[in-house]
Amino acid sequence: QVQLVESGGGLVQAGGSLRLSCTASGSIFSTALMGWSRQAPGKQRELVASIASSGSTNYADSVKGRFTISRDNAKNTVYLQMNSLKPEDTAVYYCSSRRLITGSVLSWGQGTQVTVSS
C-alpha cells in the first residue's frame, strides 16, 4: 500500500499563493492516479484536482484557473500550486492515490491545513 505524506500548508492572506507537496512511498507511484481533496469544517470532503500517470489533469470548477496539479515521478511527488487563494479555500487538504479507471481511493495522506484570511 502506498503511504502518502503531505506538506506545505499554512496561513496566507486572500489573493496569496501556497504550494502543497505529497511524497509517496512505493514503486507504483508512476502508474497511479493521484488526487488532492479538501475538507472544510462541517462539509464533505471534495476532490479538487487529479492527475494521471500520463499527465492528464482534471479540476473542480471551484478551483479551475487558480490551482495547478503536477507530478514528478522521479521524486514520487505530486504538487498542488494554489494561486489567488480565497477564504473559502480554507480546509484540510488531503493527497490520495487512486485506481486509474474508477478513481476510487487506495490511500489517503494525513492532511495539511490551509487557512486563507480575508
Accessible surface in RSA format (square Angstrom, percent):
REM  Atomic radii and reference values for relative SASA: ProtOr
REM  Chains: A
REM  Algorithm: Lee & Richards
REM  Probe-radius: 1.40
REM  Slices: 20
REM RES _ NUM      All-atoms   Total-Side   Main-Chain    Non-polar    All polar
REM                ABS   REL    ABS   REL    ABS   REL    ABS   REL    ABS   REL
RES GLN A   1   188.03 105.1 107.27  78.4  80.76 192.3  50.87 108.3 137.16 104.0
RES VAL A   2     8.38   5.5   4.26   3.9   4.12   9.9   4.45   3.9   3.93  10.7
RES GLN A   3   128.89  72.1 124.05  90.7   4.84  11.5  33.88  72.1  95.00  72.1
RES LEU A   4    10.44   5.8   0.00   0.0  10.44  26.2   0.00   0.0  10.44  28.1
RES VAL A   5    94.02  61.9  90.96  82.3   3.06   7.4  90.96  79.0   3.06   8.3
RES GLU A   6     7.75   4.5   0.00   0.0   7.75  18.5   0.00   0.0   7.75   6.3
RES SER A   7    60.90  51.5  56.78  75.8   4.12   9.5  41.41  88.2  19.49  27.3
RES GLY A   8    36.77  45.3   0.00   N/A  36.77  45.3  24.37  66.9  12.41  27.8
RES GLY A   9    30.12  37.1   0.00   N/A  30.12  37.1   3.26   8.9  26.86  60.2
RES GLY A  10    30.09  37.1   0.00   N/A  30.09  37.1  29.83  81.9   0.26   0.6
RES LEU A  11   132.11  73.6 100.73  72.1  31.38  78.9 100.73  70.7  31.38  84.5
RES VAL A  12    25.34  16.7  19.40  17.6   5.94  14.3  25.34  22.0   0.00   0.0
RES GLN A  13   136.59  76.4 133.98  97.9   2.62   6.2  36.79  78.3  99.80  75.7
RES ALA A  14    50.69  46.6  27.51  42.4  23.18  52.7  27.90  39.3  22.79  60.4
RES GLY A  15    55.82  68.8   0.00   N/A  55.82  68.8  30.11  82.6  25.71  57.6
RES GLY A  16    21.99  27.1   0.00   N/A  21.99  27.1  21.13  58.0   0.86   1.9
RES SER A  17    57.58  48.7  38.42  51.3  19.16  44.1  22.04  46.9  35.54  49.8
RES LEU A  18    35.11  19.6  30.06  21.5   5.05  12.7  35.11  24.7   0.00   0.0
RES ARG A  19   132.14  55.5 116.69  59.5  15.45  36.8  27.46  37.5 104.68  63.4
RES LEU A  20     0.00   0.0   0.00   0.0   0.00   0.0   0.00   0.0   0.00   0.0
RES SER A  21    23.59  19.9  23.45  31.3   0.14   0.3  11.48  24.5  12.11  17.0
RES CYS A  22     0.04   0.0   0.00   0.0   0.04   0.1   0.04   0.1   0.00   0.0
RES THR A  23    68.22  48.5  65.95  66.9   2.27   5.4  47.07  63.2  21.15  32.0
RES ALA A  24     4.90   4.5   0.00   0.0   4.90  11.1   0.67   0.9   4.23  11.2
RES SER A  25    54.61  46.1  46.55  62.1   8.06  18.6  48.25 102.7   6.37   8.9
RES GLY A  26    42.27  52.1   0.00   N/A  42.27  52.1  31.60  86.7  10.67  23.9
RES SER A  27   110.80  93.6  76.65 102.3  34.15  78.7  55.73 118.7  55.07  77.1
RES ILE A  28    81.00  46.1  78.40  58.4   2.60   6.3  81.00  58.3   0.00   0.0
RES PHE A  29     1.24   0.6   0.74   0.5   0.50   1.3   1.24   0.8   0.00   0.0
RES SER A  30    50.91  43.0  44.68  59.6   6.23  14.4  25.39  54.1  25.52  35.8
RES THR A  31    90.16  64.1  80.69  81.8   9.47  22.6  68.64  92.2  21.52  32.5
RES ALA A  32     7.41   6.8   2.60   4.0   4.81  10.9   7.41  10.4   0.00   0.0
RES LEU A  33    24.16  13.5  24.16  17.3   0.00   0.0  24.16  17.0   0.00   0.0
RES MET A  34     0.55   0.3   0.55   0.4   0.00   0.0   0.00   0.0   0.55   0.7
RES GLY A  35     0.00   0.0   0.00   N/A   0.00   0.0   0.00   0.0   0.00   0.0
RES TRP A  36     0.00   0.0   0.00   0.0   0.00   0.0   0.00   0.0   0.00   0.0
RES SER A  37     1.27   1.1   1.27   1.7   0.00   0.0   0.31   0.7   0.96   1.3
RES ARG A  38    17.30   7.3  16.94   8.6   0.36   0.9   3.26   4.5  14.04   8.5
RES GLN A  39    60.39  33.8  56.77  41.5   3.61   8.6  10.29  21.9  50.10  38.0
RES ALA A  40    22.64  20.8  18.81  29.0   3.83   8.7  19.29  27.2   3.35   8.9
RES PRO A  41   122.38  89.2  93.74  85.5  28.64 104.1 106.40  87.8  15.99  99.4
RES GLY A  42    91.68 113.1   0.00   N/A  91.68 113.1  45.14 123.9  46.54 104.2
RES LYS A  43   141.58  69.1 129.54  79.5  12.04  28.7  81.24  73.1  60.34  64.3
RES GLN A  44   161.48  90.3 147.20 107.6  14.28  34.0  52.15 111.0 109.33  82.9
RES ARG A  45    86.23  36.2  59.86  30.5  26.36  62.8  21.56  29.5  64.67  39.2
RES GLU A  46    73.20  42.0  67.85  51.3   5.36  12.8  32.57  63.0  40.63  33.2
RES LEU A  47    77.36  43.1  57.81  41.4  19.55  49.2  57.81  40.6  19.55  52.6
RES VAL A  48     0.55   0.4   0.00   0.0   0.55   1.3   0.55   0.5   0.00   0.0
RES ALA A  49     1.45   1.3   0.00   0.0   1.45   3.3   1.36   1.9   0.09   0.2
RES SER A  50    10.25   8.7   9.98  13.3   0.27   0.6   0.90   1.9   9.36  13.1
RES ILE A  51     7.88   4.5   7.63   5.7   0.26   0.6   7.88   5.7   0.00   0.0
RES ALA A  52    14.54  13.4  14.51  22.4   0.03   0.1  14.51  20.4   0.03   0.1
RES SER A  53    45.36  38.3  26.70  35.6  18.66  43.0   7.88  16.8  37.48  52.5
RES SER A  54    98.41  83.2  52.76  70.4  45.65 105.2  58.31 124.2  40.10  56.2
RES GLY A  55    37.92  46.8   0.00   N/A  37.92  46.8  22.18  60.9  15.74  35.2
RES SER A  56    68.07  57.5  52.79  70.5  15.28  35.2  35.86  76.4  32.21  45.1
RES THR A  57    53.28  37.9  31.49  31.9  21.79  51.9   9.65  13.0  43.63  66.0
RES ASN A  58   101.70  70.1  97.59  94.3   4.11   9.9  23.72  57.1  77.98  75.4
RES TYR A  59    53.67  25.1  32.79  18.7  20.87  54.3  30.22  22.7  23.45  28.9
RES ALA A  60    26.92  24.8  14.07  21.7  12.84  29.2  24.70  34.8   2.22   5.9
RES ASP A  61   122.88  86.1  99.37  98.9  23.51  55.6  37.77  88.9  85.11  84.9
RES SER A  62    58.39  49.3  36.05  48.1  22.34  51.5  48.01 102.2  10.38  14.5
RES VAL A  63     0.00   0.0   0.00   0.0   0.00   0.0   0.00   0.0   0.00   0.0
RES LYS A  64   121.30  59.2 101.32  62.2  19.99  47.6  61.91  55.7  59.39  63.3
RES GLY A  65    82.67 102.0   0.00   N/A  82.67 102.0  43.00 118.0  39.68  88.9
RES ARG A  66    31.14  13.1  26.76  13.6   4.38  10.4  25.22  34.5   5.92   3.6
RES PHE A  67     5.09   2.5   0.00   0.0   5.09  13.2   0.00   0.0   5.09  14.6
RES THR A  68    73.29  52.1  72.44  73.4   0.85   2.0  44.87  60.3  28.42  43.0
RES ILE A  69     4.75   2.7   0.00   0.0   4.75  11.5   0.00   0.0   4.75  12.9
RES SER A  70    47.63  40.2  47.30  63.1   0.33   0.8  33.37  71.1  14.26  20.0
RES ARG A  71    36.34  15.3   9.73   5.0  26.60  63.3  10.10  13.8  26.24  15.9
RES ASP A  72    44.81  31.4  40.65  40.5   4.16   9.8  13.82  32.5  30.99  30.9
RES ASN A  73    59.40  41.0  45.38  43.9  14.02  33.8  18.63  44.8  40.77  39.4
RES ALA A  74   103.12  94.8  56.54  87.2  46.59 106.0  68.94  97.1  34.18  90.5
RES LYS A  75   135.31  66.0 119.13  73.1  16.18  38.5  74.32  66.9  61.00  65.0
RES ASN A  76    43.52  30.0  43.52  42.1   0.00   0.0   6.20  14.9  37.32  36.1
RES THR A  77     9.80   7.0   9.80   9.9   0.00   0.0   3.82   5.1   5.98   9.0
RES VAL A  78     0.00   0.0   0.00   0.0   0.00   0.0   0.00   0.0   0.00   0.0
RES TYR A  79    32.99  15.4  32.99  18.8   0.00   0.0  17.98  13.5  15.01  18.5
RES LEU A  80     0.00   0.0   0.00   0.0   0.00   0.0   0.00   0.0   0.00   0.0
RES GLN A  81    56.79  31.8  56.74  41.5   0.05   0.1  27.67  58.9  29.12  22.1
RES MET A  82     0.00   0.0   0.00   0.0   0.00   0.0   0.00   0.0   0.00   0.0
RES ASN A  83    58.63  40.4  58.63  56.7   0.00   0.0  16.13  38.8  42.51  41.1
RES SER A  84    60.29  50.9  55.21  73.7   5.08  11.7  19.97  42.5  40.32  56.5
RES LEU A  85     2.17   1.2   0.00   0.0   2.17   5.5   0.00   0.0   2.17   5.9
RES LYS A  86    86.22  42.1  85.71  52.6   0.51   1.2  39.57  35.6  46.65  49.7
RES PRO A  87    54.81  39.9  47.58  43.4   7.22  26.2  47.94  39.6   6.86  42.6
RES GLU A  88   121.72  69.9  95.42  72.2  26.30  62.6  61.82 119.6  59.91  48.9
RES ASP A  89     0.42   0.3   0.42   0.4   0.00   0.0   0.00   0.0   0.42   0.4
RES THR A  90    36.24  25.8  32.89  33.3   3.34   8.0  30.98  41.6   5.25   7.9
RES ALA A  91     1.40   1.3   0.91   1.4   0.49   1.1   1.40   2.0   0.00   0.0
RES VAL A  92    42.10  27.7  41.90  37.9   0.20   0.5  41.90  36.4   0.20   0.6
RES TYR A  93     0.00   0.0   0.00   0.0   0.00   0.0   0.00   0.0   0.00   0.0
RES TYR A  94    34.47  16.1  34.47  19.6   0.00   0.0   8.53   6.4  25.95  32.0
RES CYS A  95     0.00   0.0   0.00   0.0   0.00   0.0   0.00   0.0   0.00   0.0
RES SER A  96     0.00   0.0   0.00   0.0   0.00   0.0   0.00   0.0   0.00   0.0
RES SER A  97     0.21   0.2   0.21   0.3   0.00   0.0   0.08   0.2   0.12   0.2
RES ARG A  98    24.96  10.5  23.54  12.0   1.42   3.4   0.73   1.0  24.23  14.7
RES ARG A  99   120.94  50.8 116.77  59.5   4.17   9.9  38.83  53.1  82.11  49.8
RES LEU A 100    89.75  50.0  70.31  50.3  19.44  48.9  70.31  49.4  19.44  52.3
RES ILE A 101   159.31  90.7 130.26  97.0  29.06  70.0 132.43  95.4  26.88  72.9
RES THR A 102   101.38  72.1  64.16  65.0  37.22  88.7  71.53  96.1  29.85  45.1
RES GLY A 103    18.08  22.3   0.00   N/A  18.08  22.3  15.20  41.7   2.89   6.5
RES SER A 104    48.33  40.8  37.96  50.7  10.37  23.9  45.62  97.2   2.71   3.8
RES VAL A 105    47.04  31.0  23.35  21.1  23.69  57.1  23.35  20.3  23.69  64.3
RES LEU A 106    67.33  37.5  48.73  34.9  18.59  46.7  51.19  35.9  16.14  43.4
RES SER A 107     5.64   4.8   2.23   3.0   3.41   7.9   5.46  11.6   0.18   0.3
RES TRP A 108   101.58  40.8  76.13  36.8  25.45  59.8  57.10  30.4  44.48  72.2
RES GLY A 109     8.72  10.8   0.00   N/A   8.72  10.8   1.76   4.8   6.96  15.6
RES GLN A 110   114.17  63.8  80.62  58.9  33.56  79.9  71.11 151.4  43.06  32.7
RES GLY A 111    12.57  15.5   0.00   N/A  12.57  15.5   0.61   1.7  11.97  26.8
RES THR A 112    19.21  13.7  13.80  14.0   5.41  12.9   7.81  10.5  11.40  17.2
RES GLN A 113    87.16  48.7  77.87  56.9   9.29  22.1  49.59 105.6  37.57  28.5
RES VAL A 114     0.00   0.0   0.00   0.0   0.00   0.0   0.00   0.0   0.00   0.0
RES THR A 115    48.02  34.2  48.02  48.7   0.00   0.0  36.31  48.8  11.72  17.7
RES VAL A 116     7.27   4.8   0.00   0.0   7.27  17.5   0.00   0.0   7.27  19.7
RES SER A 117    42.32  35.8  35.61  47.5   6.71  15.5  35.72  76.1   6.60   9.2
RES SER A 118   130.01 109.9  67.91  90.6  62.09 143.0  55.78 118.8  74.23 104.0
END  Absolute sums over single chains surface
CHAIN  1 A     5999.9       4453.0       1546.9       3250.5       2749.4
END  Absolute sums over all chains
TOTAL          5999.9       4453.0       1546.9       3250.5       2749.4
